[in-house]
Amino acid sequence: MGRRIGELNLPSKSNFNTGGSGSPSLVDLYTKMGEEATTANKARENEIRNIYANILSSISGNESSLRASGLSDIETQSKNLIGQETQNLISSGLYGTTTASGVPTKVATQFTQPARMKLEDLITQRKQTAQLGMADFIERIQNAYPDYSQLAQAEAAKASAPTITKTINSYPGFKSL
């Protein structure tokens, strides 16, 4: 897996059908390269799937603590708002009226309930974002299959290529012994 791009790990010639020429056939090289690419792609896919699984597990595991922390913050802010509203009523001389009894209801309606809904939305959104990321990754997986027409064209080109053979006698200045 630590190879550079373009480097091939070819097995020994004994693992290939050499067709009597002593070198691996194009089909064998093509097959070997396809197998190596498929193995590397599967390893990357498994690694990415594990990353997403860890993210989803982490979100699920932290969901209750995130919810508890958020609810605690909401309650603290709610108490502060009730205190501020009560102080405003005292300052304006309306604390002893029936208006003071409606402050907790007003804070609950205008702040606490919407804040709790936002907290639940945030938790759900985090989980769904991770789930959608994993689904998007899985959807983009493409298992490429070998294009045997290209292989056939390469074999045909190889077969039709002229071969040049020279003997030592055909080079000027050399004589046969």
Buried (B, 14 or more C-beta within 10 A) or exposed (E): EEEEEEEEEBEEEEEBEEEEEEEBBBBBBBBBBEEBEBEEBEEEBEEBBEEBEEBBEEBEEEBEEBBEEBBEEBEEBBEEBBEEBBEEBEEEEEBEEEEBEEBBEEBBEEBBEEBBEEBEEEBEEBBEEBBEBBEEBEEEEEEEEBEEEEBEEBBEEEEEEEEEEEEEEEEEEEEEE
